[in-house]
Amino acid sequence: MADDPSDHRGSTQGRPSLQRIEPDAAVQPAAFDLGAVPSRRRLLTLLGLGAAAAGLTACGAGSVAPSTASTGAVASASASASTSGGADEIPEETAGPYPGDGSNGPDVLEQSGIVRSDIRSSFGTATGSAQGVPMTLELTITDLVNSAPFKGAAVYVWHCDREGRYSLYSSGVTDQNYLRGVQVASTDGVVRFTSIFPACYSGRWPHIHFEVYPDQASITDSTKAIATSQVALPKNTCDQVYAQPGYQQSVTNLARVSLTSDNVFGDDGGVHELGTVTGNTTSGYTVSLAVGVDTTTSPGGGQLPGAPRGG
């Protein structure tokens, strides 16, 4: 299963609804997410402002760790918004066709029990669980307007399972809602999820989707998301995980893609979305990422291909 570039979205208000995409029985080969529209960084570079923008991002790279995969020189052309505190705005990315937020079919955010820290098992009437190498996801949300932790922000996270399937959509797991959940940021702006390490499916670099909402009350309306992005997973960690039982297909898929060729992270090698990882396959991994949110810019993760993201 993969993110489909044909997830056409309207351009009315917020992040509008998608066309309904029927789940396919097969794990689709995906040069998907080709609908990921050019980022603000790329647009500024095309306008000849890349050099000046690179000076801004030099002020602070957050807690991003270097990847063993080559990211290329494009990272120096980054033009993400920066504050005096040095934090960068998280790039806007496509939510893909399997968000489960009501914008394309199923709406897990309307269900009681979605606010939870452990997302490995389904909830409500579903009883399935996702198997795989343990992973804790830790996102630190910063309000760039006030240069402060974004206390109270609600973060919705979802990703594929060990087989590359998305609950609610993929054949065999349409009756499950595992690997989806919401956490509300604490006073330090941190949210943590207990999960499993996702697969690498054909055509995409291993990743985790997330949406940031201003508060918990807003999660039932997907157009109120103030940021939509993805976490990229470092290659060395992926290599370790995919050597474990159940991840065999991910080895082949990972060999066919890189951070710089990926159709979402490729514009800058995922420099602002690459998670920092600690741990091992026995005790599990912790994936951390600093997420800067600028509430003065318009979210663009749901716009049509070719439209600018991030405001």
C-alpha positions as CSV (number, residue, x, y, z in Angstrom):
1,M,0.0,0.0,0.0
2,A,1.3,3.5,-0.8
3,D,0.4,7.1,-1.0
4,D,-1.3,7.8,-4.3
5,P,-0.4,10.9,-6.4
6,S,-3.9,11.0,-7.7
7,D,-5.3,12.2,-4.4
8,H,-6.8,15.3,-6.0
9,R,-8.1,17.8,-3.6
10,G,-10.2,20.9,-4.1
11,S,-9.0,24.4,-3.1
12,T,-11.9,25.8,-1.2
13,Q,-11.3,26.1,2.5
14,G,-8.6,24.7,4.8
15,R,-7.7,21.3,3.7
16,P,-10.7,20.1,1.6
17,S,-12.0,16.7,1.1
18,L,-10.4,14.2,-1.3
19,Q,-12.0,12.1,-3.9
20,R,-12.8,8.7,-2.4
21,I,-10.2,6.1,-3.3
22,E,-11.3,2.5,-3.0
23,P,-8.9,0.3,-1.1
24,D,-7.0,-2.1,-3.4
25,A,-6.5,-5.7,-2.7
26,A,-2.9,-5.5,-3.7
27,V,0.0,-3.7,-2.1
28,Q,0.3,-1.1,-4.8
29,P,3.7,-0.2,-6.3
30,A,3.9,3.5,-5.5
31,A,5.7,6.2,-7.3
32,F,2.9,7.6,-5.2
33,D,2.8,10.9,-3.3
34,L,3.8,12.4,-6.7
35,G,1.0,14.8,-5.9
36,A,3.2,16.3,-3.1
37,V,3.4,19.8,-4.2
38,P,6.6,22.0,-4.4
39,S,7.6,23.3,-1.0
40,R,8.2,26.9,-0.1
41,R,11.9,26.1,-0.1
42,R,11.8,24.9,-3.7
43,L,9.7,27.9,-4.8
44,L,12.1,30.4,-3.3
45,T,15.1,28.6,-4.8
46,L,13.4,28.8,-8.2
47,L,12.9,32.5,-7.7
48,G,16.7,32.9,-7.1
49,L,16.3,33.4,-3.3
50,G,17.8,30.1,-2.3
51,A,21.1,31.6,-1.2
52,A,19.5,34.2,1.1
53,A,17.1,31.6,2.5
54,A,20.0,29.3,3.2
55,G,21.4,32.0,5.5
56,L,18.2,31.9,7.5
57,T,18.3,28.1,8.0
58,A,21.9,28.3,9.1
59,C,20.7,29.9,12.3
60,G,19.3,26.6,13.5
61,A,18.8,23.0,12.3
62,G,16.7,21.9,15.2
63,S,17.6,18.4,16.5
64,V,17.8,16.8,13.1
65,A,20.5,14.1,12.9
66,P,22.5,13.4,9.8
67,S,21.5,10.4,7.7
68,T,23.8,7.8,6.3
69,A,21.9,8.2,3.0
70,S,23.2,11.0,0.9
71,T,21.0,14.1,1.0
72,G,23.0,16.1,-1.6
73,A,23.7,19.7,-1.8
74,V,20.1,20.7,-2.1
75,A,19.8,20.9,1.7
76,S,21.8,24.1,1.6
77,A,19.0,25.8,-0.5
78,S,16.5,25.3,2.3
79,A,14.3,28.3,2.8
80,S,12.1,27.3,5.8
81,A,10.8,30.1,7.9
82,S,12.9,30.8,11.0
83,T,12.4,32.7,14.2
84,S,14.9,34.5,16.3
85,G,15.0,31.3,18.4
86,G,16.4,29.4,15.5
87,A,13.5,26.9,15.1
88,D,12.4,26.1,11.6
89,E,8.8,25.7,10.4
90,I,8.1,22.1,9.5
91,P,7.6,21.7,5.7
92,E,4.1,21.0,4.6
93,E,3.6,17.6,2.9
94,T,0.7,15.7,1.4
95,A,-1.4,13.7,3.8
96,G,-1.7,11.0,1.1
97,P,-4.9,9.2,0.2
98,Y,-5.1,7.2,3.5
99,P,-5.4,9.9,6.3
100,G,-8.4,8.5,8.1
101,D,-9.3,12.0,9.1
102,G,-12.5,12.3,7.2
103,S,-11.0,14.1,4.2
104,N,-11.0,10.9,2.2
105,G,-13.5,8.4,3.4
106,P,-13.0,6.9,6.9
107,D,-12.9,9.3,9.9
108,V,-11.1,7.7,12.9
109,L,-10.9,11.1,14.6
110,E,-14.6,11.1,15.3
111,Q,-14.3,7.9,17.3
112,S,-14.1,7.7,21.0
113,G,-10.7,6.3,22.1
114,I,-8.6,8.0,19.4
115,V,-6.8,10.1,22.0
116,R,-4.2,7.5,23.2
117,S,-0.5,7.0,23.5
118,D,-0.2,3.3,22.5
119,I,-1.4,3.0,18.9
120,R,-0.3,-0.6,18.2
121,S,-3.7,-2.1,18.7
122,S,-7.1,-1.2,17.2
123,F,-9.7,0.3,19.5
124,G,-13.5,0.4,19.7
125,T,-15.1,-2.7,18.1
126,A,-11.8,-3.6,16.2
127,T,-9.5,-6.1,17.9
128,G,-6.4,-6.4,15.7
129,S,-2.8,-5.4,16.6
130,A,0.2,-4.5,14.5
131,Q,3.3,-6.5,15.0
132,G,6.9,-5.3,14.5
133,V,10.0,-3.8,16.1
134,P,8.9,-1.5,18.9
135,M,9.1,2.2,18.3
136,T,8.4,5.3,20.4
137,L,7.7,8.5,18.4
138,E,8.4,11.7,20.2
139,L,7.5,15.0,18.6
140,T,8.3,18.4,20.2
141,I,5.8,21.0,18.9
142,T,6.9,24.7,19.0
143,D,4.7,27.7,18.4
144,L,7.0,29.8,16.2
145,V,4.8,32.9,16.5
146,N,5.3,33.0,20.3
147,S,8.7,31.2,20.3
148,A,7.3,28.8,22.9
149,P,6.3,25.2,23.4
150,F,2.9,24.6,21.8
151,K,1.0,23.5,24.9
152,G,-2.4,22.0,24.2
153,A,-1.8,21.3,20.5
154,A,-3.3,18.0,19.4
155,V,-1.2,15.8,17.1
156,Y,-2.7,13.0,15.0
157,V,-0.2,10.4,13.9
158,W,-0.6,7.5,11.4
159,H,1.6,5.2,9.4
160,C,1.7,1.8,7.7
161,D,2.2,-1.5,9.4
162,R,5.1,-4.0,8.9
163,E,3.5,-5.3,5.7
164,G,3.1,-1.7,4.3
165,R,-0.7,-1.6,4.8
166,Y,-2.7,1.3,6.1
167,S,-5.6,0.4,8.5
168,L,-9.1,1.4,7.3
169,Y,-8.0,1.3,3.7
170,S,-5.8,-1.6,2.7
171,S,-7.2,-5.0,1.8
172,G,-7.2,-7.2,4.9
173,V,-7.2,-4.4,7.4
174,T,-10.2,-2.2,6.4
175,D,-11.8,-3.3,9.6
176,Q,-8.8,-2.2,11.8
177,N,-7.8,1.2,13.0
178,Y,-4.4,0.4,14.5
179,L,-1.3,2.7,14.1
180,R,-3.5,5.8,14.4
181,G,-3.9,8.0,17.4
182,V,-3.9,11.5,18.9
183,Q,-1.9,13.0,21.8
184,V,-2.2,16.5,23.3
185,A,1.1,18.3,23.8
186,S,2.2,18.8,27.4
187,T,3.6,22.0,28.9
188,D,6.9,21.3,27.1
189,G,5.1,20.8,23.8
190,V,5.9,17.1,23.6
191,V,3.7,14.3,22.4
192,R,4.8,10.6,22.6
193,F,3.4,7.5,20.8
194,T,4.1,3.9,21.4
195,S,4.1,2.1,18.1
196,I,6.0,-0.3,15.7
197,F,8.6,0.6,13.1
198,P,6.8,1.0,9.7
199,A,7.6,-0.8,6.5
200,C,9.2,0.6,3.4
201,Y,6.8,0.1,0.6
202,S,7.5,0.4,-3.1
203,G,8.2,3.9,-4.3
204,R,8.4,5.8,-0.9
205,W,11.1,6.4,1.6
206,P,10.0,5.0,5.1
207,H,7.9,7.7,6.8
208,I,5.3,8.6,9.4
209,H,2.4,11.0,8.7
210,F,1.2,13.6,11.2
211,E,-1.2,16.5,11.4
212,V,-1.1,19.3,14.1
213,Y,-4.3,20.8,15.3
214,P,-4.5,23.9,17.6
215,D,-6.4,21.9,20.3
216,Q,-8.1,18.6,21.0
217,A,-11.6,20.1,20.2
218,S,-10.4,20.8,16.6
219,I,-9.5,17.2,15.6
220,T,-13.0,16.3,14.4
221,D,-12.7,18.7,11.5
222,S,-9.7,18.0,9.2
223,T,-9.8,21.5,7.7
224,K,-8.7,22.9,11.1
225,A,-5.3,21.2,10.8
226,I,-2.6,23.9,11.1
227,A,0.3,21.7,9.8
228,T,0.5,18.5,7.8
229,S,3.9,16.8,7.4
230,Q,5.9,13.5,7.6
231,V,8.8,12.2,9.6
232,A,11.6,10.6,7.5
233,L,13.4,7.6,9.1
234,P,17.2,7.4,8.9
235,K,18.6,4.7,6.6
236,N,21.0,3.1,9.1
237,T,18.1,2.4,11.4
238,C,15.9,1.1,8.6
239,D,18.7,-1.3,7.6
240,Q,18.8,-2.7,11.1
241,V,15.0,-3.0,11.4
242,Y,14.4,-4.5,8.0
243,A,16.9,-7.3,8.7
244,Q,14.3,-8.6,11.3
245,P,11.6,-11.2,10.5
246,G,8.5,-9.8,8.8
247,Y,10.2,-6.9,7.1
248,Q,11.8,-8.9,4.2
249,Q,10.0,-7.0,1.5
250,S,11.2,-3.7,2.9
251,V,14.8,-4.6,2.1
252,T,14.0,-4.7,-1.6
253,N,11.9,-1.6,-1.6
254,L,14.4,0.5,0.4
255,A,17.2,-0.4,-2.1
256,R,15.2,1.3,-4.9
257,V,14.7,4.7,-3.2
258,S,16.8,7.3,-1.5
259,L,16.0,10.5,0.5
260,T,17.0,12.6,-2.5
261,S,15.0,10.6,-5.0
262,D,11.9,10.3,-2.8
263,N,9.0,12.3,-4.2
264,V,8.2,13.9,-0.9
265,F,11.5,14.4,0.9
266,G,13.6,14.7,-2.3
267,D,13.5,18.5,-2.7
268,D,15.9,18.9,0.2
269,G,16.8,15.3,1.3
270,G,14.3,15.6,4.2
271,V,16.7,17.9,6.1
272,H,13.9,19.3,8.4
273,E,11.9,16.1,8.6
274,L,14.6,13.5,9.3
275,G,14.1,12.0,12.8
276,T,16.8,11.5,15.3
277,V,16.9,7.8,16.5
278,T,18.3,6.0,19.5
279,G,17.8,2.4,20.5
280,N,18.1,-1.1,19.0
281,T,16.0,-3.9,17.6
282,T,15.8,-5.7,21.0
283,S,14.6,-2.9,23.3
284,G,13.1,-0.8,20.5
285,Y,13.8,2.6,19.0
286,T,12.9,6.2,19.9
287,V,12.4,8.5,17.0
288,S,12.5,12.2,17.8
289,L,11.7,15.3,15.7
290,A,11.4,19.0,16.4
291,V,8.2,20.4,14.8
292,G,8.0,24.1,14.4
293,V,4.5,25.4,13.6
294,D,3.8,28.9,12.3
295,T,0.2,29.7,12.8
296,T,0.4,32.8,10.6
297,T,0.9,30.8,7.5
298,S,-1.8,28.8,5.7
299,P,-1.5,25.0,5.8
300,G,-1.1,23.6,2.3
301,G,-0.8,19.9,2.7
302,G,-4.1,19.3,1.0
303,Q,-3.7,21.5,-2.1
304,L,-3.6,20.4,-5.7
305,P,-0.2,19.5,-7.3
306,G,1.6,22.6,-8.4
307,A,0.2,24.8,-5.6
308,P,2.6,26.2,-3.0
309,R,2.6,24.6,0.4
310,G,3.0,26.2,3.8
311,G,1.3,29.5,3.2
